[in-house]
Amino acid sequence: MSEENGRIITDKWMKQDFKSFLTKGVQKVFYGKDGDDLEKCKRLEVD
């Protein structure tokens, strides 16, 4: 998944209460095992 697509998906989910929507299972699917990608995702909200 490209960074641009990741940003679009993240922005969409942020509008749908992103943090409460994501489960650990979903995090594994979209962000992999390490939390680094999830932290990158959170930083996109600031951009």
HELIX and SHEET records of a PDB file:
HELIX    1   1 GLU A    3  MET A   14  1                                  12    
HELIX    2   2 PHE A   18  PHE A   21  1                                   4    
HELIX    3   3 LYS A   24  TYR A   31  1                                   8    
HELIX    4   4 ASP A   36  LEU A   44  1                                   9    
END                                                                             
